[in-house]
């Protein structure tokens, strides 16, 4: 398994090592296409003087790469004849994990609703007193184009949806599905929860705009503890942590655009009517 995980550092390499050529090519092709689109967007934004926009394509490529570690890890265990359940690995197919935030049992789960409610409260508090709301928006420059307000809202929503799904699925699969699982086997449940939470926080030390944020790292540590607790409570099932993670991220990014478009989370360029 160790050899497969090392080879997973190369896009699709872990699955290629396991003899899963189609899966390997799928990962490599998707990451290559996203990286190419990211390069185009970076060049386009340079020419349009939009230095602050988060490059969604690069971010999606990174999340695809993160997810490939989990599927390599899981398939390596499966191919070795080990029981996934005994190893603490969630056997749920990836498409079902991606759709977990929209399943009825997760939509109305208290822990998931609490994550979304916290996100909405934080956005509302941070945007209180802002002069420019969404109704004052005239045009928005994003993803290499310029759109009118309502068209931009649709595109921003789609972009936010994709990014939130990718981040929630890939990060929970990697941080809970692999790291937390391995730490728990080595340290026990309590210490594993503490260690994985701290590591998750450190991974969020760098903000989307590239700046260092101690506050973001501290919040990431708390989020890691919360999501790790759900993972443990659900006996290493990823659906509920993914759902909570998704609805938090989506609410922050989408509500942030509506309530404070001038300082939106994705850094898209907004022009106002007044």
FENRASUL-V597430 format. One record per backbone hydrogen bond with DSSP energy under -1.0 kcal/mol. CO is the residue of the C=O (numbers start at 0). NH is the residue of the N-H. If there is no record, write none. Layout:
co:CO nh:NH
co:CO nh:NH
//
This chain:
co:0 nh:4
co:1 nh:5
co:2 nh:6
co:3 nh:7
co:5 nh:8
co:6 nh:9
co:9 nh:12
co:11 nh:15
co:12 nh:16
co:13 nh:17
co:14 nh:19
co:15 nh:18
co:18 nh:20
co:19 nh:23
co:20 nh:24
co:21 nh:25
co:22 nh:26
co:23 nh:27
co:24 nh:28
co:25 nh:29
co:26 nh:30
co:27 nh:31
co:28 nh:32
co:29 nh:33
co:30 nh:34
co:31 nh:35
co:32 nh:36
co:33 nh:37
co:34 nh:38
co:35 nh:39
co:36 nh:40
co:37 nh:41
co:38 nh:42
co:39 nh:43
co:40 nh:44
co:41 nh:45
co:42 nh:46
co:43 nh:47
co:44 nh:49
co:53 nh:55
co:54 nh:58
co:55 nh:59
co:56 nh:60
co:57 nh:61
co:58 nh:62
co:59 nh:63
co:60 nh:64
co:61 nh:65
co:62 nh:66
co:63 nh:67
co:65 nh:69
co:66 nh:70
co:67 nh:71
co:68 nh:72
co:69 nh:73
co:70 nh:74
co:71 nh:75
co:72 nh:76
co:73 nh:77
co:74 nh:78
co:75 nh:79
co:76 nh:81
co:77 nh:80
co:82 nh:86
co:83 nh:88
co:84 nh:87
co:92 nh:96
co:93 nh:97
co:94 nh:98
co:98 nh:101
co:99 nh:102
co:102 nh:105
co:102 nh:106
co:103 nh:107
co:105 nh:108
co:108 nh:112
co:109 nh:113
co:110 nh:114
co:111 nh:115
co:112 nh:116
co:113 nh:117
co:114 nh:118
co:115 nh:119
co:116 nh:120
co:117 nh:121
co:118 nh:122
co:119 nh:123
co:120 nh:124
co:121 nh:125
co:122 nh:126
co:126 nh:129
co:132 nh:135
co:133 nh:136
co:135 nh:272
co:137 nh:148
co:138 nh:270
co:139 nh:146
co:140 nh:268
co:141 nh:144
co:144 nh:141
co:146 nh:139
co:147 nh:151
co:148 nh:152
co:149 nh:153
co:150 nh:154
co:151 nh:155
co:152 nh:156
co:153 nh:157
co:154 nh:158
co:155 nh:159
co:156 nh:160
co:157 nh:161
co:158 nh:162
co:159 nh:163
co:160 nh:164
co:161 nh:165
co:162 nh:166
co:163 nh:167
co:164 nh:168
co:165 nh:169
co:166 nh:170
co:167 nh:171
co:168 nh:172
co:169 nh:173
co:170 nh:174
co:171 nh:175
co:171 nh:176
co:173 nh:177
co:173 nh:178
co:174 nh:179
co:175 nh:180
co:177 nh:181
co:178 nh:182
co:179 nh:183
co:180 nh:184
co:181 nh:185
co:182 nh:186
co:183 nh:187
co:187 nh:191
co:188 nh:192
co:189 nh:193
co:190 nh:194
co:191 nh:195
co:192 nh:196
co:193 nh:197
co:194 nh:198
co:195 nh:199
co:196 nh:200
co:197 nh:201
co:198 nh:202
co:200 nh:203
co:201 nh:204
co:204 nh:212
co:206 nh:209
co:210 nh:206
co:212 nh:216
co:213 nh:217
co:214 nh:218
co:215 nh:219
co:216 nh:220
co:217 nh:221
co:218 nh:222
co:219 nh:223
co:220 nh:224
co:221 nh:225
co:222 nh:226
co:223 nh:227
co:224 nh:228
co:225 nh:229
co:226 nh:230
co:227 nh:231
co:228 nh:232
co:229 nh:233
co:230 nh:235
co:231 nh:234
co:237 nh:241
co:238 nh:242
co:239 nh:243
co:240 nh:244
co:241 nh:245
co:242 nh:246
co:243 nh:247
co:244 nh:248
co:245 nh:249
co:246 nh:250
co:247 nh:251
co:248 nh:252
co:249 nh:253
co:250 nh:254
co:251 nh:255
co:252 nh:256
co:253 nh:257
co:254 nh:258
co:255 nh:259
co:257 nh:133
co:259 nh:262
co:260 nh:263
co:263 nh:266
co:265 nh:53
co:268 nh:140
co:270 nh:137
co:270 nh:138
//
